[in-house]
Amino acid sequence: MGQTVFIPRELDANEPRVAASPDTVKRLAALGFNVIVETGAGTASRIPDEEFAKAGAAIGKAGDAAKADVVLKVRRPMDVELKGYKSGAAVIAIMDPYGNDAAVAALARAGVTAFSMEFMPRITRAQSMDVLSSQANLAGYQAVIDAAAEYDRALPMMMTAAGTVPAAKAFVMGVGVAGLQAIATARRLGAVVTATDVRPAAKEQVASLGAKFLAVEDEEFKAAETAGGYAKEMSKEYQAKQAALTAEHIAKQDIVITTALIPGRPAPKLVSAAMVASMKPGSVIVDLAVERGGNVESAVPGKVVTTANGVKIVGHLNVPGRVAASASLLYARNLYAFLETLVDKATKTLAINRDDELVKATMLTDAGKVVHPAFVRAEQESPKGQHVEPPAIPARTMVAEASAKPAAKRPAASRKPKTTGGIA
């Protein structure tokens, strides 16, 4: 009898995605697994139980997790779910471990081998497993769709007998995967697009999509990228010059989309209240980093806020989940591609090679212990096994007001994640 893969229904009410698709169910079965999908798991992603059943899955209940050798999820399992998992089971999900040391410790206590998909290294071998890219792509697309819906005017220039409708001006801040997709989508809809990032390499990427790059391109800017492609922190003098340029530019925009995230830290503030106040009534800002504190000073998680001067600030949560049917299909393929590397093709059983670079990069817990280097220290330092959430670390301001106040000194941290110019 083969080993079992279990795909549960996500308990978070704000999570409509599912960790499998009919296609990946077939592929998992071909690897030698028995696949059980909890009833209703794919409903919010437009995948009815019947589709999973046709692909070869058994439709089960939450309690079936107890016999699973592998659990595939979207979000980190809650305590109530962990109680139902058998010790030694492999649990693969987006674990969101930074700032959640207590939850990481709970995974260890449950005895599961937990893998955090967002830690997948960005190497050629792992491209098909990159959940940050697959989900950020859709987030960037949806950000423009949400902006267009709130803008309630046409985005492209239209020349008619009754007159000309001017094209909307869109500004994308942070040119990662989400930012690039936002640029491409806004361009397809006919907006005039500009974008900014602190990495020089982003200039060419922006231009390739037909948008204009905005930055103070001095000697410091030209040396602002590490060998690994990450952004260096800029001097206060450069930040002030860039802030002045950005503030002047934002005042003229109809749509602003912010995408900047620093893994493991609060999102950097890019748009101040003064910048928002300078925008025209009816303008729209979409903050894709709102779940990490937000890039926009007045953004509220889960809400669309209208300011006193008539600017709408969109702070939707789980933006990839707003296109769950597409997001689930991509995410499911990411999970399958990774799980396939953990299977012995001869015996068709799970055979985790703990020396594999992908396993080393993504494994959070194993054999009752926290094993990821970024979290082992917190595990060891917590008194008597009690895991206390660390205090929030203030984000550094990447783009601030032109008259920015001196940045507060940042407390030392045991983890030093790399800084990216935008989401994913």
N, C-alpha and C positions, 0 to 999 in steps of 0.2 A: 504493500500500500504506500502511495506517494506521500510526501509531506504536504502540509496544508497552508495555503495563503488566505488570509482573511481580510476583506475590505469592509470596514464599518461605515455606518452613516455618521457623519460629523455631528457632534453634539452642540457645537457652537451655533447659535441661531443666526449668526452673521456669516456663516460659511456654507455656501451652496455647492462648492466644488466637491468632487469625489476623486478618489485615488486610483480608479481603474476605468477602463472603457471596454466595450465588447472586443475591440481589437487586441488590447493587452491581455484580456482574459484568455483569448485563444492562444496567445504567445506564451502565457504562463503555463497553460495546460501542456503545450508542446515541450516545455522545459521539464515536465514531469510532476507539476504541482496539482493538487486538488484545490480548486478555487471556490471559496464561499463568499458571497456578497450579501451583506445584511439588507434585508428588505427595505426598500425606499432610499437606499444609499445614493442612487443616481437621479432621483426624481427631480431635484432642483437643477440638475445639469442636463435635463431633457433625455435622460437615459432610463427608461422604465425597466423594472425587474425582468420583463419578458426578453428584452434585448440581451441582458447578461445571461439569462438562462439559455437562449439560443446559441450563445457563444461558448457554452459549456460549463458555466458556473452553477453551483447550487445556491439557491436563495435561502438564507438562513436568518438567524436572530442574533442579537448582541452577545448572548451567552456562548455562541460558537467560537468566540475569540479564545476561549479556554483551551481549545485543541489546536490552535494555530501555531505553526512554526515561524511564520512570517506575518506581520501585520503591516499593511500599507495604509497610510493616512495622509491627510492634507495637513492638519495641525497637530501639534504635540498632544499626546493623550492626556486626558484629565485623570485625577486620582481615582475616580470611580471606574474609569476604564482600565487603569493599570491593575486594579485589584482582580480583574478578570483575565489577565494575561498569564500564561504559564512562564515560569522562570526559564531563562535561556532563549526565549523567543526573540527574533530580530524584529525591531520596530523601526520603520523607515518613514520619515515625515519631515516637514518644515518645522524644526524644533524651537526656533526663536529663543535660544538659550541665554543670550546676553541680558543681564539684569534679572534673570529668572533662575538664580542658583538653587533656590529651594525646589523648583520643579525638576531641575537636572538631578538633584540629589534623590528626588522621589523615583526617577527612572532607575537610578542605581539600586535603590532599596527594593524595587520590584524585581530586580534580577534580570532585566531585559538587556539585550544588546541593542542600544539605540543609535541610529544614524541620523545626523542632521544634514539634510540635502542642500541647505544653503551654504554649507562649507565645501561643496564640491570644487576641487581645484580647476582653474580655467586653463586646461591643457587640451591639446587636440583630441586625445583619447576620451575625454569626458565631455565633449561638446554636446552630445546627445543627452547628457544627464543634467545639464545646467538649468535648474529650476528658476534661478533668479532671472536668467535671460528670457526663458519662455514666458514667464509670468509678467516680467517688466515690459516686454514687447506689447502685451495686451493692455497693460496699465497705461502705457503711453498713448496707445490708440484710443482707449476709452476716455482718457483725460480730455482729449480734443472733442470727442463726441459730447461729453458732459458740458464742456465749455460752450460748444455751439448751441446746445439746448438752453442753457441759461442766458446766452447772449441775445437770443430771440431776434436776431437780424441776420441777413445773408452774409456769408463769409466771402464768397468770390465777388469780384467786380462784375457788374452787369450793366451793359449799355443798352438802353431801351429808348423808344420814341418819346417816352415820358421823362427821360433823364437818365443819369448814370448813378448806379449804386456803387459807392467806393468799396474796395476790398478791405476786409478787417485786417488789423495789424496784430500779429501774434508774436509773443516773446517767450522762448523756452530757456529756462535757467537750469543748467546741468545737462550735459550731453553724454549720458550713459545710454544704455539700451532703451530705457523708457523715453529719454529725451529725443533720441534719434527717431524713434517711431512717432513721437508727438510731432516732430518737425515734418516727417514724411506725410503724416495724416493731414496736418493743417495745410500743407502745400497742395495735397490732392483736393482738398475742399476749397482751394482758391485763395487762402489767406496770404498776406505778405509776411514772411516769417524771418525773424532774427533769433539768434541764440547766443548764449555765453557759457563759458566753462573755464576753469583755471588750468586746464591741460592744453598745451599748444597743439597737440595732435588732433584735438577736437575741431580746430579750424578747418582742416581739410575735409573732415567728415561732414561738417555743416555745409560747406560749399558744394560737396558732392550731391547733396539733396536739394540744392537750389535755394538755400537760405543764406542770409548774411551773418557773419560772425562779428560779435561785439566784445571787445576787450581792449585794455590798455596794453599794447604790444611793445613793451620796453624790453630791456635786456633781462630783467628779472623774470618776466613772463616767459621768455624763450628758454629759460633754465628751470621751469617750474614743474618738470615731470621727472619722476624717478625712472630708473632702468626698467622697473616692472610695470611702467605705464600708469602709476598712481600719481596723484597730485601732491606736491609739496606745500607746506603752509607758507603763505606769502607774508611779506613784511607789513607792518602797520602802514607804512608809507604807500605801498602798492595798494593795500586794501582801501585806503582813503581815496586814491585816484580812481580805482575801479568802482568804488561806491558812488562817487560823484557822477561818473559816466552812466552807471546803471540807473541811478535815481532820475537823471534827466531823460533817459530813454523810456523808463516805465511810465512816466507821465503822459507819453504819447500813445501808449498801447491800448488796444481794445481787449486783448486776451493775454494773460500771463500764466504760464504753466511752470511750476517749480518741482524739481525731481531730486534734489541733492540729499544724499544720505551718507552718514559715516557709520560703517558697521560697528555695532556695539556701543554707540554713543547717541545722545540726542541729536536730532537733525539740526544742521546749522541754520541760523536765521539769515535769510536772503532778502526778505521784503519787510521793511519797517512800517509802522503805522503811518509815518509821514509820507512814505512812498505811496501807500494805499490812498491816503487823503489827496494826493496829487493827481490821481487818475480821474478820468471822465465818468459821469454817471452812466450806469449801464455796462461798464467794463466788468470783466470776469477774471478772477484768479482761481486756478485749480492747484491745490497743494497736495501733491502725491506723497509727501512725507509727513502728513498730519498724524499718523499713528505713532511716529517717533518724536513728537513734540512740535512738528511743523516747521516749514521754511518761512511761513508768513506769520507775522506777529499776531494778527487777529483771527487766525484760523481756529475753528472749533471742530474737534473730531466728530464725525458722523452728522454734521449739519452744514447747511448752506446759509451763511450769514450775509445779511445786507447791511453795509455800513451807513453811517449818517450821510455820506456824500453819494450814496447809490451804487457802490461797488459790491458785487457779489463775490464772496469768498467761499469756494466749494471745498469741503473737507470730507468727502465720502471715505468710508472705511472699506478696506478689502476691495480695491478697485478691480483687480483681476476677476474677483468673484462676481462683478457686475456683468461680465461676459462669461459666466460659468460654463456654458456648453462648450465654448472654444477652449477655455483655460483648462478644463478637466481633461480634454483629449491630449493636450500638450503635456500636462503634468503627469498623466498616466504613462505616457511614453518615456518621460524622464525617469520615472521610478522603475519601469521595466528594464530600461537600458542599464541601470545600476545593479538591479537585482540579478540580472543575467551574469554579471561578472562575479557574483558570489556563489554561483552554482557549479558543481562538478558535473561536466557534461557526460562523463562516463557513467557515474552512479545516479545522476539526476537527483542529487540531494544538495542541500545547503552546505557549503564548505567555505567558510569565511577565512580568507588568507589575511591574517592580521599584519603581515609585512607589506601588503599591497599599498601603493601610494594613495589610492582612492579611499581605502578603508582607514588608513592612518589619518587622513584629512577630515573624514566625516564621522568617525566613531566617537560618540559622546560617553557612553557607559558600556561596561562589559563585566560580566562575572561579579556583579554586585558593587562595582567601583566606578567612579567617574574617571575616565581615562584620557579625555581630550586635554592636551597641554594647557589650553587657555582656561580650563576650569578645575584642574586638579588642585591648584593652590588654594582656591576658595573652599574646596572640599576639605582640605587638610587643616585650614585655619579656623574653621567653624567649631565652636566649643561643643563638646559632647554630642556631636552629630546633629546639632541644631543649625539649620542653614538659614542665615539671615540675609534678606535682600540688601545689596549694597546701595549706598546713596547715589542718586543720579549725578553724573558728571556733566558740568556745564558744557554746552557745545561752543566751539569757537565760531565766531562770526566770519563767514566767508565773504559776504557782501553786506555791508551795513550802511547806515546813513553817512553822508559825506562828512558830517560833523560828529563822527562816532566817538563815544566815550572810550577811554582806555580799557582794554579787555581785562577782565578779572583773571588773576592767576589761576590756572587749572590745577586741581589737586593731582598728585601722582596716582597712577593707576597701575595695577599689576598686568593688565592686558593693554596692548597697543595695536588695535586693529588699523588696517590701512584705510586711507581716505580715498573715496572715489569722487569723481566729478558729478555723478548723477546716479540714479537708481540703477543697480546692476551694471 
